[in-house]
Amino acid sequence: MSEEKDVRFSGNVDHLAIKSDDLEKDVEEYKRLGFSVETLYEDWAMVRDAKGFGIALLPPGSKHPPHIGLKVDTMEELEAAAEKERRPIKPHRDGTSSFYTKGVGGQIVELIYYPPDFSG
């Protein structure tokens, strides 16, 4: 078993970010499935199910890559993970902060922190 110092980062699965060919249509389809719209911008949207799991929809031209989003509980956790990964933390327009890094098999992982006053 690996020691804790060997762990690159950890967090709870918060969302999957997937490509969307038609953002408005896909948002409406997820709403029909019971998801609520948390965030809606021209270049991405976040919808969540009743238990809080999110799907980020990325239309053509979105600056966000498809990825797995892992949520950390504190900004300190995010900072420590970013330091280990040698990645800069980026504050976002929705109030969250995160960084992207490579996960297993080259898949992109986003570690994200939601501040206590986050409202989406």
C-alpha positions as CSV (number, residue, x, y, z in Angstrom):
1,M,0.0,0.0,0.0
2,S,1.2,3.5,-0.9
3,E,2.1,6.0,1.8
4,E,0.0,9.2,2.0
5,K,3.0,11.3,0.8
6,D,2.8,9.5,-2.5
7,V,-0.8,10.5,-3.1
8,R,-0.9,13.3,-5.8
9,F,-4.3,14.6,-4.9
10,S,-7.8,13.5,-3.8
11,G,-11.3,14.7,-3.8
12,N,-14.9,13.6,-4.3
13,V,-16.3,13.3,-7.8
14,D,-18.2,16.5,-8.4
15,H,-18.9,16.5,-12.1
16,L,-18.1,15.2,-15.6
17,A,-17.4,17.7,-18.3
18,I,-18.6,16.5,-21.7
19,K,-18.8,18.0,-25.2
20,S,-22.1,19.4,-26.4
21,D,-23.0,20.1,-30.0
22,D,-26.0,22.2,-29.1
23,L,-25.8,23.7,-25.6
24,E,-29.4,25.1,-25.4
25,K,-30.9,21.8,-26.6
26,D,-28.8,19.7,-24.2
27,V,-29.5,21.9,-21.2
28,E,-33.2,21.5,-21.9
29,E,-32.8,17.7,-22.3
30,Y,-31.0,17.5,-18.9
31,K,-33.8,19.6,-17.3
32,R,-36.3,17.1,-18.7
33,L,-34.3,14.3,-17.0
34,G,-34.6,16.2,-13.6
35,F,-31.4,18.1,-13.6
36,S,-31.4,21.8,-12.5
37,V,-29.3,24.5,-14.1
38,E,-26.6,25.8,-11.8
39,T,-24.6,27.9,-14.3
40,L,-25.3,28.8,-17.9
41,Y,-22.8,30.8,-19.9
42,E,-22.3,31.0,-23.7
43,D,-19.3,28.8,-23.5
44,W,-20.4,26.2,-20.9
45,A,-23.2,25.1,-18.6
46,M,-23.4,23.2,-15.4
47,V,-26.5,21.1,-14.6
48,R,-26.9,19.0,-11.4
49,D,-29.1,16.1,-10.4
50,A,-31.0,16.0,-7.1
51,K,-28.1,14.5,-5.3
52,G,-25.6,17.2,-6.4
53,F,-23.8,15.4,-9.2
54,G,-22.9,17.7,-12.1
55,I,-22.6,17.5,-15.8
56,A,-20.7,20.4,-17.4
57,L,-21.7,20.8,-21.0
58,L,-19.0,22.2,-23.3
59,P,-20.2,23.5,-26.7
60,P,-17.9,23.9,-29.7
61,G,-15.3,26.6,-29.0
62,S,-15.5,26.2,-25.2
63,K,-12.1,26.9,-23.6
64,H,-12.8,24.1,-21.1
65,P,-11.5,20.6,-22.0
66,P,-13.6,17.4,-21.3
67,H,-12.6,16.2,-17.8
68,I,-13.5,14.7,-14.5
69,G,-14.0,17.2,-11.7
70,L,-13.0,16.4,-8.2
71,K,-14.1,18.6,-5.4
72,V,-11.9,19.5,-2.4
73,D,-13.3,20.8,0.9
74,T,-10.9,23.6,1.5
75,M,-8.8,26.2,-0.3
76,E,-5.8,24.8,1.6
77,E,-6.3,21.4,0.1
78,L,-6.5,22.9,-3.4
79,E,-3.3,24.9,-2.8
80,A,-1.4,21.8,-1.5
81,A,-2.5,19.7,-4.5
82,A,-1.6,22.5,-6.9
83,E,1.8,22.8,-5.4
84,K,2.4,19.1,-5.7
85,E,1.2,19.1,-9.3
86,R,3.1,22.4,-10.1
87,R,0.0,23.9,-11.5
88,P,-1.4,27.4,-11.1
89,I,-4.8,27.9,-9.4
90,K,-7.3,29.8,-11.5
91,P,-10.2,31.7,-9.9
92,H,-13.4,31.5,-12.1
93,R,-16.2,33.9,-12.8
94,D,-18.7,31.7,-11.0
95,G,-16.7,32.0,-7.7
96,T,-14.9,28.7,-7.7
97,S,-11.2,28.1,-8.0
98,S,-9.5,25.2,-9.7
99,F,-6.6,23.8,-11.7
100,Y,-6.4,21.1,-14.4
101,T,-3.9,18.3,-14.4
102,K,-3.4,14.9,-16.0
103,G,-5.0,11.9,-14.4
104,V,-4.8,8.2,-15.2
105,G,-4.2,7.4,-18.8
106,G,-3.7,11.0,-19.7
107,Q,-7.3,11.9,-18.9
108,I,-7.8,15.5,-17.7
109,V,-8.8,16.0,-14.0
110,E,-9.9,19.3,-12.6
111,L,-9.5,19.8,-8.8
112,I,-12.1,22.4,-7.8
113,Y,-12.9,24.3,-4.6
114,Y,-16.4,25.9,-4.0
115,P,-16.3,28.6,-1.4
116,P,-18.9,28.5,1.4
117,D,-20.9,31.4,-0.2
118,F,-21.0,29.7,-3.6
119,S,-24.4,30.1,-5.3
120,G,-23.6,29.1,-8.9
